[in-house]
Amino acid sequence: MAILQKHGKNSSPDLANVKESPADNFGASGCQKKWAESSSNWSRPVARVWTVVLLLGTCLLYCARVAMPICAVTMAEQFQWTKRESGMVLGSFFWGYCFTQVIGGYISDRVGGEKVLLLSAAAWGAMTAFTPILAHFCSQPIVSMTLARFLMGLLQGVHYPSLASLCSQKVVESERGFLMSTVGSGSYLGTLVIGGAGSLMLDLYGWESVFYVAGLLSVLWAYCMWKYLLKGEGPIITLESLGSRGTQSKLTRMNWLRLFKQPAVCAVIVTHLCTASTFFTLLSWLPTFFKDTFPDAKGWVFNVIPWFVAIPSSLFSGCLSDHLISQGFDTASVRKLMQRWVAYRVGIVGDMGVGGYYVESQQYSP
């Protein structure tokens, strides 16, 4: 187990040097800039509002994402898909998902994570709502659904990088753990909601209703965020803003090759790979497995039960992390302690390890 060091230094000095050493002399203007960045943090009431809004957004993100796995068996029967074709439709999402992870963080650092979240949510929400139309009006549903899921992956791939960027810019370090674990628990809440309500809608109104409801609610969430939190400001992303250094200028001058050689960074990448492969395999194929193995069982039961333990464990990991840091324990050691749960319990759906990953990854946010 990781040894917690109270009031200690970072246990990875090389990484700390990469993270903290300035690329040039800040001088007086640099001090003013750092003060401006620190003063731009959300106040606690504002942070609470954003936490609830982002939690709901992540919940809807997974409602839209899991709609296809929930409906895959019914759609395969209607369109006469084989297991291989069903797997191609389900897997195409992740081919798109992996392409926009880095670019999503890059854009968010320069124009603001809230703008990227807003634009992407409006796009993937509309795509979800139009999925049944594409399936019925295309002569080759397997092609249209594969392309639609690939595009969904591209649009949803920017969500978590945008969250990390927004959190690093607006939330103080001692409160990031709880915020990220709370927002991250929206993935389990969304899976829980779509697993229960979506299964009922599937049985009562057909698979199309699952996509319509999930998509329209996502678009409505994006509109409310734009109207009430962004005060109707246009989420315009210009080429000039993309070329600017933004609030994260220190990172753009970093020696990235040196950063990726750090063992801690490699450990995060490997852990995320293992966690994501296990989690998304279960997420995509559990509904099909239960439907094929227990055809007489109620869908809302087997699509809900596995995710009950995930929400409290994720929230607990964030609270525990923030509490240990507030007591003076070394941040890096606390993050490693949270990450241990990934290594020991990655095979358990919704364990604290997944929540611990969202907490731990914030160690490397500026």
C-alpha positions as a Markdown table, in Angstrom:
| # | Residue | x | y | z |
|---|---|---|---|---|
| 1 | Met | 0.0 | 0.0 | 0.0 |
| 2 | Ala | 1.1 | 3.5 | -0.6 |
| 3 | Ile | 2.6 | 5.2 | 2.4 |
| 4 | Leu | 0.9 | 8.5 | 3.2 |
| 5 | Gln | 3.3 | 11.2 | 4.1 |
| 6 | Lys | 1.9 | 14.0 | 6.2 |
| 7 | His | 3.2 | 17.5 | 5.2 |
| 8 | Gly | 5.7 | 15.7 | 2.9 |
| 9 | Lys | 7.1 | 16.5 | -0.5 |
| 10 | Asn | 5.9 | 15.0 | -3.7 |
| 11 | Ser | 7.1 | 11.5 | -4.0 |
| 12 | Ser | 8.0 | 11.9 | -7.6 |
| 13 | Pro | 10.5 | 14.8 | -7.7 |
| 14 | Asp | 11.2 | 14.6 | -11.4 |
| 15 | Leu | 7.6 | 14.9 | -12.2 |
| 16 | Ala | 7.3 | 17.8 | -9.8 |
| 17 | Asn | 10.1 | 19.6 | -11.5 |
| 18 | Val | 8.4 | 19.1 | -14.8 |
| 19 | Lys | 5.2 | 20.3 | -13.4 |
| 20 | Glu | 6.3 | 23.2 | -11.3 |
| 21 | Ser | 9.5 | 24.6 | -13.0 |
| 22 | Pro | 8.7 | 27.6 | -15.1 |
| 23 | Ala | 9.8 | 27.7 | -18.7 |
| 24 | Asp | 10.8 | 31.3 | -18.4 |
| 25 | Asn | 11.2 | 34.0 | -15.8 |
| 26 | Phe | 7.8 | 35.1 | -14.7 |
| 27 | Gly | 8.8 | 38.4 | -13.0 |
| 28 | Ala | 6.2 | 40.8 | -11.9 |
| 29 | Ser | 3.9 | 40.1 | -14.8 |
| 30 | Gly | 4.1 | 36.4 | -14.1 |
| 31 | Cys | 3.1 | 36.9 | -10.4 |
| 32 | Gln | 0.2 | 39.0 | -11.5 |
| 33 | Lys | -0.8 | 36.3 | -14.0 |
| 34 | Lys | -0.7 | 33.6 | -11.3 |
| 35 | Trp | -2.7 | 35.8 | -9.0 |
| 36 | Ala | -5.3 | 36.3 | -11.8 |
| 37 | Glu | -5.5 | 32.5 | -12.3 |
| 38 | Ser | -6.0 | 31.8 | -8.6 |
| 39 | Ser | -8.7 | 34.5 | -8.2 |
| 40 | Ser | -10.6 | 33.0 | -11.2 |
| 41 | Asn | -11.6 | 30.0 | -9.1 |
| 42 | Trp | -15.2 | 29.3 | -8.5 |
| 43 | Ser | -16.6 | 30.3 | -5.1 |
| 44 | Arg | -18.0 | 27.4 | -3.1 |
| 45 | Pro | -21.7 | 28.2 | -4.0 |
| 46 | Val | -20.9 | 28.5 | -7.7 |
| 47 | Ala | -18.8 | 25.3 | -7.6 |
| 48 | Arg | -21.8 | 23.4 | -6.0 |
| 49 | Val | -24.1 | 24.6 | -8.8 |
| 50 | Trp | -21.6 | 23.5 | -11.5 |
| 51 | Thr | -21.1 | 20.2 | -9.7 |
| 52 | Val | -24.8 | 19.4 | -9.9 |
| 53 | Val | -25.0 | 20.6 | -13.6 |
| 54 | Leu | -21.9 | 18.6 | -14.6 |
| 55 | Leu | -23.2 | 15.5 | -12.7 |
| 56 | Leu | -26.4 | 15.7 | -14.6 |
| 57 | Gly | -24.5 | 16.2 | -17.9 |
| 58 | Thr | -22.3 | 13.2 | -17.3 |
| 59 | Cys | -25.5 | 11.2 | -16.4 |
| 60 | Leu | -27.1 | 12.1 | -19.7 |
| 61 | Leu | -23.8 | 11.4 | -21.5 |
| 62 | Tyr | -24.0 | 7.8 | -20.3 |
| 63 | Cys | -27.7 | 7.6 | -21.0 |
| 64 | Ala | -27.0 | 8.4 | -24.6 |
| 65 | Arg | -23.9 | 6.1 | -24.7 |
| 66 | Val | -25.6 | 3.1 | -23.2 |
| 67 | Ala | -28.8 | 3.4 | -25.3 |
| 68 | Met | -27.3 | 1.3 | -28.0 |
| 69 | Pro | -26.1 | -1.6 | -25.8 |
| 70 | Ile | -29.6 | -1.6 | -24.1 |
| 71 | Cys | -31.3 | -1.8 | -27.5 |
| 72 | Ala | -28.7 | -3.9 | -29.4 |
| 73 | Val | -30.5 | -7.2 | -29.0 |
| 74 | Thr | -33.9 | -5.9 | -30.2 |
| 75 | Met | -32.3 | -4.0 | -33.1 |
| 76 | Ala | -30.3 | -7.1 | -34.1 |
| 77 | Glu | -33.5 | -9.1 | -34.2 |
| 78 | Gln | -35.3 | -6.4 | -36.3 |
| 79 | Phe | -32.5 | -5.7 | -38.8 |
| 80 | Gln | -31.2 | -9.4 | -38.7 |
| 81 | Trp | -27.7 | -8.6 | -37.5 |
| 82 | Thr | -25.3 | -11.3 | -36.6 |
| 83 | Lys | -23.2 | -11.2 | -33.4 |
| 84 | Arg | -20.3 | -10.0 | -35.5 |
| 85 | Glu | -22.3 | -7.1 | -36.9 |
| 86 | Ser | -23.7 | -6.2 | -33.5 |
| 87 | Gly | -20.2 | -6.1 | -32.2 |
| 88 | Met | -19.1 | -3.9 | -35.1 |
| 89 | Val | -21.9 | -1.4 | -34.2 |
| 90 | Leu | -21.1 | -1.4 | -30.5 |
| 91 | Gly | -17.3 | -1.2 | -31.0 |
| 92 | Ser | -17.4 | 1.5 | -33.6 |
| 93 | Phe | -18.2 | 4.0 | -30.8 |
| 94 | Phe | -14.8 | 3.5 | -29.2 |
| 95 | Trp | -12.9 | 3.9 | -32.4 |
| 96 | Gly | -14.2 | 7.4 | -32.6 |
| 97 | Tyr | -13.9 | 7.9 | -28.8 |
| 98 | Cys | -10.2 | 7.5 | -28.7 |
| 99 | Phe | -9.4 | 10.0 | -31.5 |
| 100 | Thr | -10.7 | 13.1 | -29.7 |
| 101 | Gln | -9.3 | 12.6 | -26.2 |
| 102 | Val | -6.2 | 14.7 | -26.7 |
| 103 | Ile | -7.6 | 17.3 | -29.1 |
| 104 | Gly | -10.5 | 17.8 | -26.6 |
| 105 | Gly | -8.1 | 18.7 | -23.8 |
| 106 | Tyr | -6.0 | 20.9 | -26.1 |
| 107 | Ile | -9.0 | 22.9 | -27.2 |
| 108 | Ser | -10.5 | 23.1 | -23.7 |
| 109 | Asp | -7.2 | 24.5 | -22.3 |
| 110 | Arg | -7.4 | 27.4 | -24.8 |
| 111 | Val | -11.1 | 28.3 | -25.2 |
| 112 | Gly | -12.5 | 26.9 | -21.9 |
| 113 | Gly | -13.8 | 23.5 | -21.0 |
| 114 | Glu | -17.4 | 24.8 | -20.6 |
| 115 | Lys | -17.6 | 25.8 | -24.3 |
| 116 | Val | -16.4 | 22.5 | -25.5 |
| 117 | Leu | -18.8 | 20.7 | -23.1 |
| 118 | Leu | -21.7 | 22.7 | -24.4 |
| 119 | Leu | -21.0 | 22.3 | -28.1 |
| 120 | Ser | -20.3 | 18.6 | -27.9 |
| 121 | Ala | -23.4 | 17.9 | -25.7 |
| 122 | Ala | -25.6 | 19.7 | -28.2 |
| 123 | Ala | -24.1 | 17.6 | -31.1 |
| 124 | Trp | -24.1 | 14.2 | -29.5 |
| 125 | Gly | -27.6 | 14.8 | -28.0 |
| 126 | Ala | -28.9 | 15.6 | -31.5 |
| 127 | Met | -27.1 | 12.6 | -33.0 |
| 128 | Thr | -28.7 | 10.3 | -30.4 |
| 129 | Ala | -32.2 | 11.7 | -31.1 |
| 130 | Phe | -31.7 | 11.2 | -34.9 |
| 131 | Thr | -30.3 | 7.6 | -34.6 |
| 132 | Pro | -33.7 | 5.9 | -35.1 |
| 133 | Ile | -34.4 | 8.0 | -38.2 |
| 134 | Leu | -31.0 | 7.0 | -39.7 |
| 135 | Ala | -31.7 | 3.4 | -38.9 |
| 136 | His | -35.1 | 3.4 | -40.6 |
| 137 | Phe | -34.4 | 5.6 | -43.7 |
| 138 | Cys | -31.1 | 4.1 | -44.7 |
| 139 | Ser | -31.1 | 1.1 | -47.0 |
| 140 | Gln | -28.2 | -0.4 | -45.0 |
| 141 | Pro | -28.9 | 0.1 | -41.3 |
| 142 | Ile | -25.7 | -1.7 | -40.3 |
| 143 | Val | -23.7 | 1.0 | -42.2 |
| 144 | Ser | -25.6 | 4.0 | -40.9 |
| 145 | Met | -25.5 | 2.7 | -37.3 |
| 146 | Thr | -21.8 | 2.0 | -37.4 |
| 147 | Leu | -21.1 | 5.5 | -38.8 |
| 148 | Ala | -23.5 | 7.1 | -36.3 |
| 149 | Arg | -21.8 | 5.3 | -33.4 |
| 150 | Phe | -18.4 | 6.3 | -34.7 |
| 151 | Leu | -19.5 | 9.9 | -34.8 |
| 152 | Met | -21.0 | 9.6 | -31.3 |
| 153 | Gly | -17.6 | 8.5 | -30.1 |
| 154 | Leu | -15.9 | 11.4 | -31.7 |
| 155 | Leu | -18.3 | 13.9 | -30.1 |
| 156 | Gln | -18.3 | 12.3 | -26.6 |
| 157 | Gly | -14.6 | 11.8 | -26.5 |
| 158 | Val | -14.0 | 15.4 | -25.5 |
| 159 | His | -16.2 | 15.3 | -22.4 |
| 160 | Tyr | -13.8 | 14.0 | -19.8 |
| 161 | Pro | -10.8 | 16.0 | -21.1 |
| 162 | Ser | -13.0 | 19.1 | -21.0 |
| 163 | Leu | -14.0 | 18.3 | -17.4 |
| 164 | Ala | -10.4 | 17.9 | -16.3 |
| 165 | Ser | -9.4 | 21.1 | -18.0 |
| 166 | Leu | -12.3 | 23.0 | -16.4 |
| 167 | Cys | -11.7 | 21.5 | -13.0 |
| 168 | Ser | -8.0 | 22.4 | -13.1 |
| 169 | Gln | -8.8 | 26.0 | -14.0 |
| 170 | Lys | -11.8 | 26.7 | -11.7 |
| 171 | Val | -11.5 | 24.5 | -8.7 |
| 172 | Val | -8.9 | 24.6 | -5.9 |
| 173 | Glu | -6.8 | 21.5 | -5.5 |
| 174 | Ser | -8.2 | 20.5 | -2.1 |
| 175 | Glu | -11.7 | 20.3 | -3.5 |
| 176 | Arg | -11.0 | 18.7 | -6.9 |
| 177 | Gly | -11.3 | 15.2 | -5.6 |
| 178 | Phe | -14.8 | 15.5 | -4.4 |
| 179 | Leu | -16.0 | 17.4 | -7.5 |
| 180 | Met | -14.4 | 14.9 | -10.0 |
| 181 | Ser | -15.6 | 11.9 | -8.1 |
| 182 | Thr | -19.1 | 13.3 | -7.8 |
| 183 | Val | -19.2 | 14.2 | -11.5 |
| 184 | Gly | -17.7 | 10.9 | -12.4 |
| 185 | Ser | -20.4 | 9.1 | -10.5 |
| 186 | Gly | -22.8 | 10.5 | -13.1 |
| 187 | Ser | -21.6 | 7.7 | -15.4 |
| 188 | Tyr | -22.9 | 5.1 | -13.0 |
| 189 | Leu | -26.1 | 7.1 | -12.4 |
| 190 | Gly | -26.7 | 7.4 | -16.1 |
| 191 | Thr | -26.1 | 3.7 | -16.6 |
| 192 | Leu | -28.5 | 3.1 | -13.7 |
| 193 | Val | -31.2 | 5.4 | -15.1 |
| 194 | Ile | -31.0 | 4.2 | -18.7 |
| 195 | Gly | -30.8 | 0.6 | -17.5 |
| 196 | Gly | -34.0 | 0.9 | -15.6 |
| 197 | Ala | -36.1 | 3.5 | -17.4 |
| 198 | Gly | -34.6 | 2.6 | -20.8 |
| 199 | Ser | -35.5 | -1.1 | -20.4 |
| 200 | Leu | -39.1 | -0.2 | -19.5 |
| 201 | Met | -39.4 | 2.2 | -22.5 |
| 202 | Leu | -37.9 | -0.6 | -24.7 |
| 203 | Asp | -40.6 | -3.1 | -23.6 |
| 204 | Leu | -43.5 | -0.6 | -23.7 |
| 205 | Tyr | -42.8 | 1.8 | -26.6 |
| 206 | Gly | -40.0 | 0.2 | -28.7 |
| 207 | Trp | -36.3 | 0.8 | -28.9 |
| 208 | Glu | -36.7 | 4.1 | -30.8 |
| 209 | Ser | -38.1 | 5.8 | -27.7 |
| 210 | Val | -34.9 | 5.2 | -25.7 |
| 211 | Phe | -32.9 | 7.2 | -28.3 |
| 212 | Tyr | -35.5 | 9.9 | -28.6 |
| 213 | Val | -35.7 | 10.6 | -24.8 |
| 214 | Ala | -32.0 | 10.3 | -24.1 |
| 215 | Gly | -31.1 | 12.6 | -27.1 |
| 216 | Leu | -33.8 | 15.3 | -26.4 |
| 217 | Leu | -32.9 | 15.5 | -22.7 |
| 218 | Ser | -29.3 | 15.9 | -23.6 |
| 219 | Val | -30.1 | 18.8 | -26.0 |
| 220 | Leu | -32.3 | 20.3 | -23.3 |
| 221 | Trp | -29.4 | 20.1 | -20.7 |
| 222 | Ala | -27.1 | 21.9 | -23.2 |
| 223 | Tyr | -29.6 | 24.6 | -23.7 |
| 224 | Cys | -30.2 | 25.2 | -20.0 |
| 225 | Met | -26.4 | 25.3 | -19.4 |
| 226 | Trp | -26.0 | 27.9 | -22.1 |
| 227 | Lys | -29.0 | 29.9 | -21.0 |
| 228 | Tyr | -28.5 | 30.0 | -17.2 |
| 229 | Leu | -24.8 | 29.3 | -16.5 |
| 230 | Leu | -23.2 | 30.9 | -19.5 |
| 231 | Lys | -25.8 | 33.6 | -19.6 |
| 232 | Gly | -26.5 | 33.2 | -23.2 |
| 233 | Glu | -22.9 | 33.8 | -24.3 |
| 234 | Gly | -22.2 | 32.3 | -27.7 |
| 235 | Pro | -19.8 | 29.3 | -27.4 |
| 236 | Ile | -17.8 | 30.5 | -30.4 |
| 237 | Ile | -14.4 | 28.8 | -31.0 |
| 238 | Thr | -12.2 | 30.8 | -33.3 |
| 239 | Leu | -8.9 | 29.9 | -34.9 |
| 240 | Glu | -7.3 | 32.7 | -33.1 |
| 241 | Ser | -8.4 | 31.3 | -29.7 |
| 242 | Leu | -7.1 | 27.9 | -30.7 |
| 243 | Gly | -3.7 | 29.4 | -31.5 |
| 244 | Ser | -3.4 | 31.3 | -28.2 |
| 245 | Arg | -1.7 | 29.9 | -25.2 |
| 246 | Gly | -4.7 | 30.4 | -23.0 |
| 247 | Thr | -4.6 | 29.9 | -19.3 |
| 248 | Gln | -2.4 | 26.9 | -19.5 |
| 249 | Ser | 0.6 | 28.6 | -21.2 |
| 250 | Lys | 3.0 | 26.9 | -18.8 |
| 251 | Leu | 2.0 | 23.5 | -20.2 |
| 252 | Thr | 2.6 | 24.4 | -23.8 |
| 253 | Arg | 6.3 | 25.0 | -23.1 |
| 254 | Met | 6.7 | 21.8 | -21.2 |
| 255 | Asn | 9.0 | 19.0 | -22.4 |
| 256 | Trp | 6.4 | 16.5 | -23.2 |
| 257 | Leu | 8.8 | 13.7 | -24.0 |
| 258 | Arg | 10.3 | 14.0 | -20.6 |
| 259 | Leu | 6.8 | 14.0 | -19.0 |
| 260 | Phe | 5.8 | 10.8 | -20.7 |
| 261 | Lys | 9.0 | 9.1 | -19.5 |
| 262 | Gln | 7.9 | 9.6 | -15.9 |
| 263 | Pro | 6.9 | 6.3 | -14.3 |
| 264 | Ala | 3.9 | 8.0 | -12.6 |
| 265 | Val | 2.5 | 9.1 | -15.9 |
| 266 | Cys | 3.0 | 5.7 | -17.5 |
| 267 | Ala | 1.3 | 4.1 | -14.5 |
| 268 | Val | -1.8 | 6.3 | -15.0 |
| 269 | Ile | -2.0 | 5.4 | -18.7 |
| 270 | Val | -1.7 | 1.7 | -18.1 |
| 271 | Thr | -4.2 | 1.8 | -15.2 |
| 272 | His | -6.7 | 3.8 | -17.3 |
| 273 | Leu | -6.2 | 1.2 | -20.2 |
| 274 | Cys | -7.0 | -1.7 | -17.9 |
| 275 | Thr | -9.9 | 0.1 | -16.2 |
| 276 | Ala | -11.5 | 1.3 | -19.4 |
| 277 | Ser | -11.2 | -2.0 | -21.2 |
| 278 | Thr | -12.9 | -3.9 | -18.3 |
| 279 | Phe | -15.5 | -1.3 | -17.6 |
| 280 | Phe | -16.6 | -0.7 | -21.2 |
| 281 | Thr | -16.6 | -4.4 | -22.1 |
| 282 | Leu | -19.0 | -5.0 | -19.3 |
| 283 | Leu | -21.0 | -1.8 | -20.2 |
| 284 | Ser | -21.4 | -2.8 | -23.8 |
| 285 | Trp | -22.0 | -6.5 | -23.5 |
| 286 | Leu | -23.8 | -7.2 | -20.2 |
| 287 | Pro | -27.2 | -6.4 | -21.6 |
| 288 | Thr | -26.7 | -8.8 | -24.5 |
| 289 | Phe | -25.3 | -11.5 | -22.2 |
| 290 | Phe | -28.2 | -11.4 | -19.8 |
| 291 | Lys | -30.7 | -11.2 | -22.6 |
| 292 | Asp | -29.2 | -14.3 | -24.3 |
| 293 | Thr | -28.6 | -16.2 | -21.1 |
| 294 | Phe | -31.8 | -15.3 | -19.2 |
| 295 | Pro | -34.3 | -14.5 | -21.9 |
| 296 | Asp | -37.3 | -14.5 | -19.5 |
| 297 | Ala | -35.7 | -12.1 | -17.0 |
| 298 | Lys | -36.8 | -8.5 | -16.7 |
| 299 | Gly | -34.4 | -6.1 | -18.5 |
| 300 | Trp | -34.7 | -3.4 | -15.9 |
| 301 | Val | -33.4 | -5.8 | -13.3 |
| 302 | Phe | -30.2 | -7.0 | -14.8 |
| 303 | Asn | -29.4 | -3.6 | -16.4 |
| 304 | Val | -29.7 | -1.9 | -13.0 |
| 305 | Ile | -28.4 | -4.2 | -10.2 |
| 306 | Pro | -24.7 | -4.3 | -11.2 |
| 307 | Trp | -24.3 | -0.5 | -11.0 |
| 308 | Phe | -25.8 | 0.2 | -7.5 |
| 309 | Val | -22.5 | -0.2 | -5.7 |
| 310 | Ala | -20.7 | 2.2 | -8.0 |
| 311 | Ile | -22.2 | 5.5 | -7.0 |
| 312 | Pro | -21.5 | 5.4 | -3.2 |
| 313 | Ser | -18.1 | 4.0 | -3.7 |
| 314 | Ser | -17.1 | 6.7 | -6.1 |
| 315 | Leu | -18.4 | 9.5 | -3.9 |
| 316 | Phe | -16.6 | 7.9 | -0.9 |
| 317 | Ser | -13.3 | 7.8 | -2.7 |
| 318 | Gly | -13.5 | 11.6 | -3.5 |
| 319 | Cys | -14.5 | 12.5 | 0.1 |
| 320 | Leu | -11.7 | 10.4 | 1.5 |
| 321 | Ser | -9.2 | 11.9 | -0.9 |
| 322 | Asp | -10.1 | 15.5 | 0.0 |
| 323 | His | -10.2 | 14.7 | 3.7 |
| 324 | Leu | -6.7 | 13.2 | 3.7 |
| 325 | Ile | -5.3 | 16.2 | 1.7 |
| 326 | Ser | -7.0 | 18.7 | 4.1 |
| 327 | Gln | -5.4 | 16.9 | 7.0 |
| 328 | Gly | -1.9 | 17.6 | 5.5 |
| 329 | Phe | -1.1 | 14.3 | 3.8 |
| 330 | Asp | 1.0 | 14.4 | 0.7 |
| 331 | Thr | -1.2 | 14.8 | -2.4 |
| 332 | Ala | 0.7 | 12.3 | -4.5 |
| 333 | Ser | 0.5 | 9.6 | -1.8 |
| 334 | Val | -3.2 | 10.1 | -1.5 |
| 335 | Arg | -3.7 | 9.8 | -5.2 |
| 336 | Lys | -1.6 | 6.6 | -5.2 |
| 337 | Leu | -3.7 | 5.2 | -2.4 |
| 338 | Met | -6.9 | 5.8 | -4.4 |
| 339 | Gln | -5.3 | 4.3 | -7.5 |
| 340 | Arg | -4.5 | 1.1 | -5.6 |
| 341 | Trp | -8.2 | 0.2 | -5.8 |
| 342 | Val | -7.9 | 0.0 | -9.5 |
| 343 | Ala | -5.1 | -2.6 | -9.3 |
| 344 | Tyr | -6.8 | -4.7 | -6.7 |
| 345 | Arg | -10.5 | -4.4 | -7.7 |
| 346 | Val | -10.6 | -3.5 | -11.4 |
| 347 | Gly | -12.6 | -6.7 | -12.0 |
| 348 | Ile | -15.5 | -5.5 | -9.9 |
| 349 | Val | -18.1 | -3.3 | -11.7 |
| 350 | Gly | -18.2 | 0.2 | -10.2 |
| 351 | Asp | -15.7 | -0.3 | -7.5 |
| 352 | Met | -13.9 | 2.5 | -5.8 |
| 353 | Gly | -11.0 | 2.1 | -8.2 |
| 354 | Val | -12.8 | 3.7 | -11.1 |
| 355 | Gly | -13.8 | 6.6 | -8.9 |
| 356 | Gly | -10.2 | 6.7 | -7.6 |
| 357 | Tyr | -9.0 | 7.0 | -11.1 |
| 358 | Tyr | -10.9 | 10.3 | -11.7 |
| 359 | Val | -9.5 | 11.5 | -8.4 |
| 360 | Glu | -6.0 | 10.4 | -9.1 |
| 361 | Ser | -5.8 | 11.9 | -12.5 |
| 362 | Gln | -6.2 | 15.4 | -11.1 |
| 363 | Gln | -2.7 | 15.0 | -9.5 |
| 364 | Tyr | -1.4 | 15.9 | -13.0 |
| 365 | Ser | -3.7 | 18.8 | -13.6 |
| 366 | Pro | -2.0 | 22.2 | -13.3 |
